Amino acid sequence: MAEQIRQRLAGALAPSELEVLDEGHKHAGHANAGKGHFHVRIVSAAFAGVSPLKRHRMVYEALQGLMDNGIHALSIDAGVPRG
């Protein structure tokens, strides 16, 4: 699943930095324990001039279809390139 997330985000947002972490191990005892919990850190020029809320929407749009099929929870850190 992490690789699918990487591929979707790379294709849609052409990030200069992209990190996808499977955090399922942090959710033992929760609903869907160990499955589908991810953290994404993404830096993309596509986010320039875009509010943090819209950046998150762009990430969710790129992951459409996976949110109901494999991703239970997703935390996002979305930024623009520095310099």
Contacts in CASP RR format, 6 or more apart in sequence:
PFRMAT RR
TARGET T0000
AUTHOR 0000-0000-0000
METHOD contacts of the structure
MODEL  1
MAEQIRQRLAGALAPSELEVLDEGHKHAGHANAGKGHFHVRIVSAAFAGV
SPLKRHRMVYEALQGLMDNGIHALSIDAGVPRG
1 22 0 8 1.000
1 36 0 8 1.000
1 38 0 8 1.000
1 66 0 8 1.000
1 70 0 8 1.000
1 71 0 8 1.000
2 20 0 8 1.000
2 21 0 8 1.000
2 22 0 8 1.000
2 38 0 8 1.000
4 66 0 8 1.000
5 20 0 8 1.000
5 38 0 8 1.000
5 40 0 8 1.000
5 63 0 8 1.000
5 66 0 8 1.000
5 71 0 8 1.000
6 18 0 8 1.000
6 20 0 8 1.000
8 62 0 8 1.000
8 63 0 8 1.000
8 66 0 8 1.000
9 15 0 8 1.000
9 18 0 8 1.000
9 20 0 8 1.000
9 40 0 8 1.000
9 42 0 8 1.000
9 59 0 8 1.000
9 62 0 8 1.000
9 63 0 8 1.000
10 18 0 8 1.000
11 62 0 8 1.000
12 58 0 8 1.000
12 61 0 8 1.000
12 62 0 8 1.000
13 42 0 8 1.000
13 44 0 8 1.000
13 46 0 8 1.000
13 47 0 8 1.000
13 58 0 8 1.000
13 59 0 8 1.000
13 62 0 8 1.000
14 44 0 8 1.000
14 45 0 8 1.000
14 46 0 8 1.000
15 42 0 8 1.000
15 43 0 8 1.000
15 44 0 8 1.000
16 43 0 8 1.000
16 44 0 8 1.000
16 45 0 8 1.000
16 81 0 8 1.000
17 41 0 8 1.000
17 42 0 8 1.000
17 43 0 8 1.000
17 81 0 8 1.000
18 40 0 8 1.000
18 41 0 8 1.000
18 42 0 8 1.000
18 43 0 8 1.000
19 39 0 8 1.000
19 40 0 8 1.000
19 41 0 8 1.000
19 42 0 8 1.000
20 38 0 8 1.000
20 39 0 8 1.000
20 40 0 8 1.000
21 38 0 8 1.000
21 39 0 8 1.000
21 40 0 8 1.000
21 41 0 8 1.000
22 36 0 8 1.000
22 37 0 8 1.000
22 38 0 8 1.000
23 37 0 8 1.000
23 38 0 8 1.000
23 39 0 8 1.000
23 75 0 8 1.000
24 33 0 8 1.000
24 34 0 8 1.000
24 35 0 8 1.000
24 36 0 8 1.000
24 37 0 8 1.000
24 38 0 8 1.000
25 34 0 8 1.000
26 37 0 8 1.000
27 33 0 8 1.000
27 34 0 8 1.000
27 37 0 8 1.000
27 73 0 8 1.000
28 34 0 8 1.000
31 72 0 8 1.000
32 72 0 8 1.000
35 70 0 8 1.000
35 72 0 8 1.000
36 70 0 8 1.000
36 71 0 8 1.000
36 72 0 8 1.000
36 73 0 8 1.000
37 72 0 8 1.000
37 73 0 8 1.000
37 74 0 8 1.000
38 71 0 8 1.000
38 73 0 8 1.000
38 74 0 8 1.000
38 75 0 8 1.000
39 74 0 8 1.000
39 75 0 8 1.000
39 76 0 8 1.000
39 77 0 8 1.000
40 59 0 8 1.000
40 74 0 8 1.000
40 75 0 8 1.000
40 76 0 8 1.000
40 77 0 8 1.000
40 78 0 8 1.000
41 77 0 8 1.000
42 59 0 8 1.000
42 76 0 8 1.000
42 77 0 8 1.000
42 78 0 8 1.000
42 79 0 8 1.000
43 78 0 8 1.000
43 79 0 8 1.000
43 80 0 8 1.000
43 81 0 8 1.000
44 78 0 8 1.000
44 79 0 8 1.000
44 80 0 8 1.000
44 81 0 8 1.000
45 80 0 8 1.000
45 81 0 8 1.000
46 58 0 8 1.000
47 55 0 8 1.000
47 58 0 8 1.000
47 78 0 8 1.000
47 79 0 8 1.000
47 80 0 8 1.000
48 80 0 8 1.000
49 80 0 8 1.000
50 58 0 8 1.000
52 78 0 8 1.000
55 76 0 8 1.000
55 78 0 8 1.000
55 79 0 8 1.000
56 76 0 8 1.000
56 78 0 8 1.000
58 78 0 8 1.000
59 74 0 8 1.000
59 76 0 8 1.000
59 78 0 8 1.000
60 67 0 8 1.000
60 74 0 8 1.000
63 71 0 8 1.000
63 74 0 8 1.000
67 74 0 8 1.000
END
